[in-house]
Amino acid sequence: MIRADLWLLLPEGEVDPRAVAALLCGSAAAVLALRWVGQRRIQEKMEQARRTRDLGLERMEKVAQRFKQQNPRIQAGHIPSLPLVELAEKLKEGSLSPESVLYTYIDQALEVTREVNCVTDFMQGCEEQLREVQRQKERGLLYGVPVSIKDHIGCKGHVSTGGLVQFLGRVEEEDSVIVQVLKRQGAIPFVKTNVPQSMINYDCSNLIFGQTVNPLNHKKSPGGSSGGEGALIAGGGSILGFGTDVAGSIRLPSSFCGLCGLKPTGFRLSIQGLASPIAGMKSVTGMVGPMARDVDSLALCMKALLCDDMFRLDPTVPPLPFDEEVYSSSAPLRIGYYDGDGYFQPSPSMRRAVQETRKLLQEAGHTLIPFTPPRIDYVVDELFTRGLFSDGAANLLDKFKGDIVDPNLKSQISSYRLPTLVKRILALILKPVWKTVEQTDFVTQACFGWASAAFGFRGKLKQTSCFLLNDAAFDFPALCDPLIPNVVSLQVSTNRQRSERTVWSGAYRTEFIAKWRELELNVMLCPALGPAFNKGYPGKLFAASSYTNLYNVLNFPAGVLPVTVVTEADEEELKNYRGHYSDPWDKRLREAVEGAMGLPVAVQCVALPWQEELCLRFMKEVETLARKRKRNVGPTDDDDDDDADDLDL
């Protein structure tokens, strides 16, 4: 029928083949021309954003130079070396002026971003905020403290790009709640920092502002998605920064860059005013949180934020002020621990960091109890991954309309974009072999290599392919939901899927807490992914975030802090690393972390929901013991003093 209708469009009589050929060529040329015009418009938007960024950097240089010229007698060289708590005290008592601190950090941030490309926007309003702070009758806990802000956290008069062209030009009309509270506590937001495109990656690269590199080693990634924050703070360009965390996006940059970072319980702090490429997500909890050089800085920040202003501006935040008594306690703890989650084998330095920390804690009088996270494959593949993209990534793909995909995301986004028909055909072809290939990596690669390579998922092919096929999975409940049969059907809507996964996440949380309480644990010690990956590898190893994304699914507060550095012995042992499966992803992990001699290695500290103070108290204990060991015995193994001093262990 359609063919006949198309034939009617052709002229009557004999058709000249040359005319047809000319028509086809002209149509193809028109399509190419339109595509070129579209691409050119995208490039122009990105170039304009870069010009705006560059003008901001020029203004930073001018205001910093102006302050130096007007105040030649001020000696500000010692300011960047001051810990946040000491800096805040000096500002409050008046022995340091807010001007000298702000312009010193503007100068420092400019120097760092020229080296690692981490600043995307200078907030000119910081000078007005400086004057406003000085007019305040009561000095807040963060009086005069300059703070850096992750790109997508809303700041009035500035764009929250998320690394996406679609968000360019959308100027925020008001500050996010977190920024409003910071200002009322006397803080001065002064720069915004880089993120990976769409923030669904723990590297730090987008086509608008480019690649951010790790200030400790420029061949390495700073982590992500709060990678710009990690690079700026680690480089000395900021003393306190704010990131967000859906799968480890605060904790991974903190681990890679040798910082302390805290992911609070969901809604302990307000998330109003944050731009997001994924809306409506319920089964995985994202959060905003602080990043800094030591644990006391995180505690001071939380103490400042958990105030009446926060509770009034966002009534969805429970009115729970910071509990100083819990943070200051010295009572012995019952600490669960594990040095591997059973999904991805840790690198040698990751495992050593946990075991050495366990020994220090035992020697300090704490009780350490082995713990195994239950059903980790199910958590990562079903609750986290499919929960994150329960709509088949439709919401995310919508944000890429009118954009060019960053090379670090290309294979991932290409797989999301496969037509539904192709996904269904693949599901039908693969259905007969599920029962025989439950953990056969060879068949995984042969049958589904294009998709598994895009995400770096492994282990149970059934669960992995379910996520990748997603919509097609609705036709094959036995194929895609082997663990929870007879639930998904062809008629199930995206909202129903999200609701079900929220229920499943709640059930798993109950199971996890029951095991926690059976062992009478106070807190948990576990690995933090690291050391820093070589550039380009985070996008190939999304599943290696299992060590952090578990606690997003559980919605537990979790923080990381550096405890040691990579040694020559770690590098030697890495040569024999085979992983759990000896598959391509184990090989990638080895390649990702190699060449990290002297770089920081972190551990992760976890508490039950709403117990941020206890989590921070545990982090402080670990930090104190790690620093005491360094003072007493010096650097570990073959490491040299310079690296350890740089990390302030």
N, C-alpha and C positions, 0 to 999 in steps of 0.2 A: 504493500500500500504506500509506504513512505517513498519507496523507489519510484513508483509511478507518479507520485506528486512532484518529486524532484525533477522527473523527466519533463513534466508540463512546464517547468520554469525555463527550459531550454528553448531557443528559437525554433520555429517550424522550418522544415526543409533539412537539407544536408548541413551537418555541423562540421565546420572547418577544424581539424585537429590542431592547427596552429593557434586558432582562437582559444580553444580549450586550454592549450598549454600556456598561452599568454595569460588567460584568466587565473589559472592555478598559480603561476609564477607571481602574478600581481597580488593575489590573495596572501601567498606566503610572505611576500615582501612587506605587505601591509601589517601582517601579524608581527613580523620581526621589528618593524618600525615602531609599532605600538609598544612592544616589549622594551625596546631600547628607550623610548620616551619615559616609560614607567620606571625603568632602572635609573635613568638620569635624574628623575624627580627625587627618587630615594637618595641618590648620591648627593644631590643638592641639599636635602634636609640634613644629612649627616655632616656635610661640610659646614653648614651654618651652625650646627651644634658645636662642632670643633672650634669654629671661629669664636663663638661665645665663650667656650671654655678657655681658649687662649687669651681673650681679652680679660677674663677674670684673673688669670695668672699674671698678666701684666699689671693689673690693679694691685694684686697682692705684693708684687715687687715694689711698686710705687709707694704704697702705704707703709711697708716695712722700712724702706729707705728714708722716707720722710720722718718717721719716728726716730730713727738713728741720728739723722741730721739735727733734729730739734732737741734731742736729749743725748748729747755726746758723752756726758759723764756717767750715764747709767751703765753699769756692768751687768749684762744679762746672760753671760755665758754659762752660769751655773744653773739657770732656771730649768733647762730640759733634763738635767740629772736629778731633779727633786722628785721624790715619790708624790703621788697625788695627795695623800693625807697631809704630808708636810707642806706641800704647796698651798693646799686649802687653808691650813692654819696660818701661814704667813700672810696670805691674802686677807683673811678675816681680821687678823691683828694689825694689819697695815704696814708690816715690814716689807711687803712687796706690793706694788701697785698693779691693778688689773691691766693698765695700759702696757706696762713692761712685759707682762706675761702673754697677753694677746699678741702683741706685735712680734715677740720672740717666736711664738709658735707659728705665726703666719710665715715668718722667714724660714723656719725649720721645715714647714710643710712644703713650701716652694722648692726648697733644696731636695727634699725626698722625692717629690713627684717628678722632678726633672730626671731623677735617676731611675725610678721604677714605674712611673705613669699611673698614679693612684688617685689623684684629685680630678674630679670632673666639673666642679663648680665652686666658685668663691662666693660666699655670702656677704655681699657688701653691707647688708644690714647689721653685720656684727659690730660695726663702729657705733651705730645707733643703740644697739643692745648694750654696748659698753657704757654709754652715757646713761642709759636707763638703769642699769645695775648700780651705778654710782649714786643715782637718785633714790634708790630704795632705802626706806627707813630701817628695815630689818634685813640683815645679811643672811642669805640662805646657806645651806651646807655646801653648795658648790659656787659660792660667791667668787666671780671673776675667773672661773675655770673655763678655758677654751675646750670645746668638744667638737668632734667630727661626727658626721652623720652619713649612714649608708644611703646610696642614691635614691632608693624608692621610699624612704621615710619622708612624709610630706613636710615641706618648709615653705611658708608663705612667700610668693613671688618667685619661686624656683620650680623647675621641672623635675618630676620623678620619672626618669626614662625607663628604668628596668632593662636598660640596654636595647630597647626596642624603638624602631622608628615611629611606630603607631602612637607612642606616648610623647613624642617630641611636640613641642608647642602647647602642651597642656600645662599651663602655669597654675600652680596650687594657689587657691584663694585664701587659705588659712593654714596655720601650722597644725601638724598632727598633735594629738593630745600629749604624747611623750615629749615633743619639743616644747609645747606650752609649759609643761611642768618643769622641764629643765630650766627654762628662762625664769620662771618664778622662784626657782631655787638659786638663781644668780649665775647660772652657766651661760656661756656665750658660744652658740653654734657658729662655726666659721667656715667650714668647707663640707662639701659632699664628696663621696668616694665611689670608685668604680665597682661594677658588678658584671658577671657574665650575662650574655644575652638571655633574657627571659628568667634568669636566676635559677633555672633547672639544671644546674651543673655546679660542681665544686672547683672549677677552674675560675679564672677571672679575665674573660676576654669578650669583647663585642666589637662590631664593625663601626660603631660610632666613635668610641674613645680608644679602642685598641686593647692590647694585652698589658695587663699589670704583671710585674714579675716580683719575685720574692727578694726583699732587700738583703737577706742573709746569703743568697746565692741566686744570681740572675738567670741561671739555667733552670731554676725551680719555680713552680707555681706557688703563689701565696695562699692557695686554697680559695674556697668560695662557699656560698655566693657572696659573703661579706669580705671578699679578698682585698678590696681597696682599703677597707678599715684595717685589716691585718697588716698590710704592707706599710701603711702610713704610721701606725702606732709602733710597729717593730723598727721602722726606720728612724723613729724619734720625732716625727712630725705632728704627733698628737699625744696627749696624755690620757685621754678617755674617749672612747668611741662607742657607737651603737650600731649593732647589726641585727639581723633577723635569722631565724633558724627553723627550717622545715624538715631537714634531714641531717643537719649537722653544720649549717651554714655560719654559725658563730664558732662552734667548737673545732671544725676542721681548719679554718684560717688561723685560729689561736694555736692549734697544734703545729701547723706548718711553719708558723712565724715565731714560735716560742713565747706566746702570750697566755694570759689568763682570760677565760671567757665563760660566761654563764648563760645557759638557756633556762629561764624560769619555767615554772608550771604555766600552762596556757591560761591567759587572762589574769595572771598575777600583776602584769603591767598592761596598759592599754595598747591595743593595736589599731585604734581608730586613726584614719588618715594615712594608711600605708597603701601604696599601689601594688596590685598583685596580678600576675598573668594567669592565675588559677583561682576562680571564684567558687564559692559554695563547698569547699572541701571540709569534711567533718571528721573522717576517720583518722586523719593525720593532723596533729596540732602544731601549727607554726607559732612562733613567739618572737618578740623583740627582747634584746638583752644587751648588757654592757660587755665591753672588751677593754682590757687594760694591761699594765705591766706587772701587777701583783694582786693578790687576793684582797688585801685591805681596800684597794681602790674599788673593787667590785662591791664590797660591803658598804662602803661610804656612798656609792652611787645608789644602791638599792635602798639604803636608809633615807636618802634624799627624795627618791621617787615615790616611795610608799607613804604618801602624805595626804592630807585632806584635799589638796588641789587635785591630785590624781583621782581620788574617790568621787569628788564632786563633778569634775569634767567628764568622767566616764563612769556612770553608775553601774556598769556591768563588771567593773573591777571590784572584787570583794574588799571591804574596808579592813585590811589586815596590815597594820603598821609593822615596821621591821622590829623583830624581837632580839634586842641586843643581848639579853641574858643567854639565849641559846647560842648566839655567835661567840660569846665570850667564855662559854663553859669549857672546862678542862676535864670533864668526866670521861673515863675510859669508854670506848665504843666497841660494839660488836659489828664487825665489818665483813660482809660477804665479798668474795673476789673470784675473778676468773681471768685467765690470760689468753683465752681464745674463745670465740663464740660458736665455733663449729661450722660456720658458713664460709668465712674466709680465714685462712691461716694467717696469724699475725706475722709481720716482719720480725727478724731476730731482735731488733732494738725495741720494738713494741712489747714483746714478751719479757725481755730483760727489765724494762722500765717497771712493769707491774710486779715482777718477782722481787726486785730490789726494794720497791716501795713497800710491798708486803712485809719484808724482813724488817725494815725500819719501823713500821707500825707495831709489829710484834715486840720488838725490843723496847719500844716506848710504853708498853703495857696494855695495848689494845688486843682484842681477840679477833683472829682472822678465821673465817669459815669458808671453805670452798663452795662455789655456787655454779650451777649450769643453767643458763637461760633456756626455758622450755620451748620446744618447737620453733627454733629460730628460722628454719626454711619457710614455715607457714607465715611467720611474722613478716619477713622481708618480701616474699613473693606475693602473698595474698593480701595481707592487711596493709602493708606499706605501699607496695608498687601499684597494685590494682586499686587500692584506696585513693592513691594520689591521682590516678587517671581513670576514675570510674566512668567518665564520660567518653572514653576512647580518645582522650587528649583533644577533644573538640574545642574546648575553651582555650586551651593553650594555642592550638593551631590558628584560631581566630586572631590571636595577637600577632601572628607572623604575616598576616595579609598586608601586602604593600611593603614587605621587608625583604632583605637579603639575609640568608642564613649564615651565621658564623661557621667557618670550617670545623671548629671544635664541636659543633652541634649537628653537623650536616647529616651524618648517618642516622642519628637518633630521629631527627625531624622527618627525614625521608621515609623512615619506617612508619611513623605516625600517619603520614600522608597516603599510604597505600589505599587504593580504593576498597570499599567494603566488600565488593564482589571478589576481589583478589584474596582478601582475608578469609572469606567464607570458603572459597575453593581450597585454599591451603588447609583450613580446618578440616574439611571433608576428606582431603587426601591423607592427612596425618592421623585422622581418627582411628583407623584400624591398628596403628602401631603403638598407641599410648601404653598399652599394658605390658609391652615387651621392652620399652625403652625408658622406663621410669628414671634411671640415672645413667643412661648410656650417652656419654658426651660425644662419642664418635658420630652416633646417629643424629644427635642434636646439631652438630656442625654440618653434616651432610644434608639433612632435611630442612634445616632452618637457619643455616649459617648467616644469611643476610640480616636476619632480625636479631639473633643472639649476639652477633658481633656489634650491633648498634648499641646495645645496652650493657653488655658485659655480664648478663645474668647467666646462671649456671645451676647445677644441681638438678632439681626435679624439672624435667622438660615439660611435664604437664602444666605446672604452674607458670613457668616462664612463658610458654607459648600462649597460654590463656591470656596473659596480660598483653602480649604483643598483638594477638588477633582481636582481643577485646570484644568488639561488636559481634564478630563471627562466633564468639564463644557462646552467645545466647542460644544458638541452634544446637549446641552440643553440651548439655549440662554435665554429662558424665566426663566429657573431655576436660572441661574447664574448671569444674568445681568438684574434684574427686574427694576432697576432704569434707565437703558439706553438700551431699547429694540432694537432688530433688528440691532445690531452692530456686535456682535460676531457670527461667523459662523464656521462650521467645517473646512473650508480652512484657517482660520486666522492663521498667523504665529506668533511666539514669538515676532519677531520684530514689527509686526503690533500691537500686544497687548501693547508693551512698548510705541509705538508711540501714541496710543490712550489714554493710561493712562497719558502720558505727557500732552496731550491736555486737558484731563479732569482736571488734577491738575492745569493747567493754568487757566481754566474757574473758578474753585473754588477759586483760588487766587484772580481773578478779583472780584468775589462776596464778598469775605472777605474784601478786600481793600475798596470796595464801601461802605460797612457797617461801616468800620473804619472811612472813610472820612465823611460820613453822620453825624457821631457824633463828627467830628472835633477833633479826638484824636491825641495826640503826641506819646503816649506809652501805653503799656498794663501791668497790674499787674494780675498775676494768680498763681495757686498753682504749687509747685514742688513736685513730688511724694516723699513721705517719711512718717515717719522717716525710718531709715535704716531697711531693711527687714532681717528677720532671714535667716540664710544660707539655700540654697536650694529652697527658695521660688521664686526668680526672674524668674526662668525657668518655673514656673507654672502659672505665671501671666504676660505673655508677653503683653496682652492687656492693663494692667494698665499703660503702657507707653504712653497712649493716651495724657496725659498732656504735654508730651515733643514732641512726634512724629508729632503732629499737625504742629509744626513750622519747621519741616524738609520738610513736604509736601508743606507748604507755602513758604519755603526758606526765613524766616525772621530771623534776628539776635536775639538770646535769651540767657540770662544769669541767673544764680541762685546765691543766697547768703543766708547764715543763718541769721535768724532774732529772733529766740527764741529757746527754748528747750522743750522737752516733759515734761509735769507736771503730778502730781498724778491725778489731775482732768481729764486730757486727757486720762489717762489709765483707769480711772473709767468709763468715757463716752464710751470708746472703747468697753467695755463689752456689751453695748446695740447696737453696730453697726450692722445694717442689710443690708446696701447698697441699691441700687435701685431695685434689683430683689430678694433679700434674697436667692440667688442661691449659688451653691458651690464656685463660684469665689469670691463672697462677703465674704463668710466664710473664704476663703483662705487669702484675704487681711487682715482681722482682725487677723488671726493667724500670718501673715507675719510681722506685725508691732508691735505686742504686746511685752511687756518686754523692752520698749525703754526709760524708765524713765531717764531724763537728757540728752538724745541724741539730736542733732541739728535738727531743722525744718527750711526749706528754703522756699523762695518764688521765683517766676520766673518773670523776667522783659523782655519785648519784645518791639521791634521797627520795623519799616518798613524796607524793603531791603536796604542795603548799608548805614544804619544809625547806625553802631556800636558805634560811638562816643556818640550818643544820648542814646542808650541802656545803655552804661557804665555810662553816666552822671546820668541817672535814678537810676541805681544800686547804685551809690555813694550816692545819696540822701537818698535812703532807708537805706543803711548801716549807714550813719551819724545819722539818726533819731533813728534807733534801738539801736545804741551804746549810744546815749544821753539818751534814756529812761532807759537803764540799769544803767547808772551812777546816774540818778535822783531817780529812784524808786527801784533799786535793782532787784534781780531775780524774775521771774514770779511765782506767786502762791507758790507752795510748793517746788519749785526747790531750790537747795542750791548753794551757791556762787562758790564752787569749779567747778561744771560742767560748769557754765556760763563763769567763767574765762578761763577754758580750751578752750572754743569755741571762746574766744576773741570777744564776742558780744559787 
